[in-house]
Amino acid sequence: MDDKYSTGNCVPPDIAHVRIYFIQQTLPEMNAIKFFEGYEENGWKTVTGKPVRNWKTEAAKYIWTLLEQDAGLRRKHFGKFH
């Protein structure tokens, strides 16, 4: 496989590569599709409007945010029992 595909430098990525990456991170395929569609809709630009240079870097940020939100919801709903 070409190195640009494995490192995340191929932008926009193939949706199949995004799905594989999210599955490797033990996240549902639904999250991969939401990530891909969101960036596709935004023209593969960062929140500051710059072109995405590495989709895996953006995916890692997206995943971190998902996990932080999930942890916050768990604390909100179940924290009083611990």
C-alpha positions in Angstrom: 0.0 0.0 0.0 1.2 3.5 -0.8 2.6 5.3 2.3 0.3 8.3 1.9 -2.7 6.0 2.5 -1.3 4.5 5.6 -0.1 7.8 7.2 -3.3 9.7 6.6 -1.8 12.2 4.2 -4.3 11.3 1.4 -7.0 13.9 1.7 -9.8 13.3 1.1 -9.5 9.7 2.3 -11.4 6.8 1.0 -14.4 6.1 3.3 -13.3 2.5 3.7 -10.0 3.7 5.2 -11.9 5.9 7.6 -14.1 3.0 8.7 -11.1 0.8 9.3 -9.4 3.4 11.3 -12.5 3.9 13.6 -13.0 0.2 14.0 -9.3 -0.1 15.0 -10.1 2.5 17.7 -13.0 0.3 18.8 -15.6 2.8 17.7 -18.8 2.1 15.8 -18.8 2.5 12.1 -21.5 5.2 12.6 -18.9 7.5 14.1 -16.7 7.0 11.1 -19.5 7.9 8.7 -20.4 11.0 10.7 -16.7 12.1 10.8 -16.3 11.5 7.0 -19.6 13.2 6.1 -18.9 16.2 8.3 -15.5 16.8 6.8 -16.8 16.1 3.3 -19.5 18.7 3.7 -16.9 21.2 5.0 -14.6 20.6 2.0 -12.0 18.9 4.2 -11.1 22.0 6.1 -10.2 22.4 9.7 -12.3 24.4 12.2 -10.0 27.3 11.4 -10.6 27.0 7.7 -7.3 25.5 6.7 -7.1 22.5 4.4 -6.8 19.2 6.2 -3.3 17.9 5.7 -3.7 14.6 7.6 -7.2 13.1 8.1 -5.9 10.7 10.8 -4.9 13.7 12.9 -8.3 15.2 12.6 -9.9 11.8 13.3 -7.9 11.4 16.5 -9.2 14.9 17.6 -12.7 13.9 16.7 -12.4 10.6 18.6 -10.9 12.3 21.7 -13.8 14.8 21.7 -16.3 11.9 21.5 -14.7 10.1 24.4 -14.6 13.2 26.5 -18.2 13.9 25.8 -19.1 10.3 26.7 -17.1 10.5 29.9 -18.9 13.8 30.8 -22.3 12.2 30.2 -21.4 9.2 32.3 -20.2 11.5 35.2 -23.4 13.6 34.9 -25.7 10.6 35.0 -23.9 8.1 37.2 -21.4 10.2 39.2 -23.8 10.7 42.1 -23.8 6.9 42.7 -20.0 6.5 43.0 
